[in-house]
C-alpha cells in the first residue's frame, strides 16, 4: 500500500493548476475523435453517447468506479502498470482528477533496431480521468492509496451545517 500526494483545491472556482488546462486540451481531442466517429458513420444520429465514450476510452480514460455512502465517496481507478510516484491526484469540492504517466524505455542497439524484439507496443503512456462528484467533499480530508494496480480514493462528504432555531422576541411599538 502506497500513500499518494493529493493536490487539494479548496474552492470550486479555483482552476489555476496546470491540470485543468491539460484536461481542457484533452476534452478537445475527445470532441474531435467523437466527431470523426460520427462522420465515419455517415452522420447518422442515435449513437452520440457511444461515439463520445468510445473516444474517451481510445484517448485516455482508465476504468473507474464511484461508490457513494451517506458520509463518504469512494473512487477506484484501474492503473495497472503505473508506480505510485507516476500518479497525480487533484481534489476540488466537486471533482477528482487523476493523471498517471510513465515512459517505457526501449533498449536499441547501435543498428537502431529493437534488441531481440520483432515488434513492440511499449510507448509513453499517459491517462487522465476526471470524476465529477455527486456531492461536495471535504477536500482537506481526501486520502488515497495505491496497491496492486488499483488506486482507491476516499473523499469524506462536506458536513452540511444544520439550521439553528432561535427564538426572536418581537416587541410591539406603542
Buried (B, 14 or more C-beta within 10 A) or exposed (E): EEEBEBEBBEEEEEEEBEBBEBBEEBBEBBEEBBBEBBEEEEEEEEEEEEBBBBBBEEBBBBEBEBEBEEEBBEBBBBBEEBEBEBBBBBBBBBBBBBBBEBEEEEEEEEEEEBEEEEEEEEEEBBBBBBBEBEBBBBBEBBBBBBEEEBBBBBBBBBEEEEEEEEEEEEEEEE
